[in-house]
Amino acid sequence: MYYPRLRDLREDKDLTQTQLVEILNMHKTTYTNYEQGKREIPFSLAIKLAQFYNVSLDYIAGLIQEPKPLHDPKNR
């Protein structure tokens, strides 16, 4: 169940759905359906969100409980 994580990540960044969909360049209804679990999120969007929020895909997918950073600044 990935959709609660999507909302939590967005709210942690203090973003409204309207602000986020403008950043993602997509329709608000489509994104709302992802957060509510009415539509399955495309893998390409999951990757984009993982990069945007700097968390692993495992966290977004609900496979792990703690968000692991996607990018480790020490490895750059």
CORJOGI-V102525 format. One record per residue. RES is the residue in three letters. PHI is phi in radians with two decimals (999 if undefined). Layout:
res->RES phi->PHI
res->RES phi->PHI
//
This chain:
res->MET phi->999
res->TYR phi->-1.61
res->TYR phi->-1.13
res->PRO phi->-1.11
res->ARG phi->-1.14
res->LEU phi->-1.05
res->ARG phi->-1.13
res->ASP phi->-1.06
res->LEU phi->-1.10
res->ARG phi->-1.10
res->GLU phi->-1.17
res->ASP phi->-1.09
res->LYS phi->-1.57
res->ASP phi->0.98
res->LEU phi->-1.93
res->THR phi->-1.48
res->GLN phi->-1.07
res->THR phi->-1.05
res->GLN phi->-1.11
res->LEU phi->-1.16
res->VAL phi->-1.16
res->GLU phi->-1.16
res->ILE phi->-1.13
res->LEU phi->-1.43
res->ASN phi->1.03
res->MET phi->-2.49
res->HIS phi->-1.31
res->LYS phi->-1.10
res->THR phi->-1.04
res->THR phi->-1.08
res->TYR phi->-1.14
res->THR phi->-1.00
res->ASN phi->-1.10
res->TYR phi->-1.18
res->GLU phi->-1.10
res->GLN phi->-1.52
res->GLY phi->1.34
res->LYS phi->-1.44
res->ARG phi->-2.35
res->GLU phi->-1.38
res->ILE phi->-1.30
res->PRO phi->-1.13
res->PHE phi->-1.01
res->SER phi->-1.09
res->LEU phi->-1.27
res->ALA phi->-1.04
res->ILE phi->-1.11
res->LYS phi->-1.04
res->LEU phi->-1.21
res->ALA phi->-1.06
res->GLN phi->-1.18
res->PHE phi->-1.09
res->TYR phi->-1.55
res->ASN phi->0.99
res->VAL phi->-2.30
res->SER phi->-1.32
res->LEU phi->-1.09
res->ASP phi->-1.04
res->TYR phi->-1.20
res->ILE phi->-1.06
res->ALA phi->-1.33
res->GLY phi->1.45
res->LEU phi->-1.42
res->ILE phi->-2.26
res->GLN phi->-1.63
res->GLU phi->-1.83
res->PRO phi->-1.24
res->LYS phi->-1.63
res->PRO phi->-1.07
res->LEU phi->-1.25
res->HIS phi->-2.03
res->ASP phi->-1.74
res->PRO phi->-0.97
res->LYS phi->-1.27
res->ASN phi->-1.69
res->ARG phi->-1.64
//
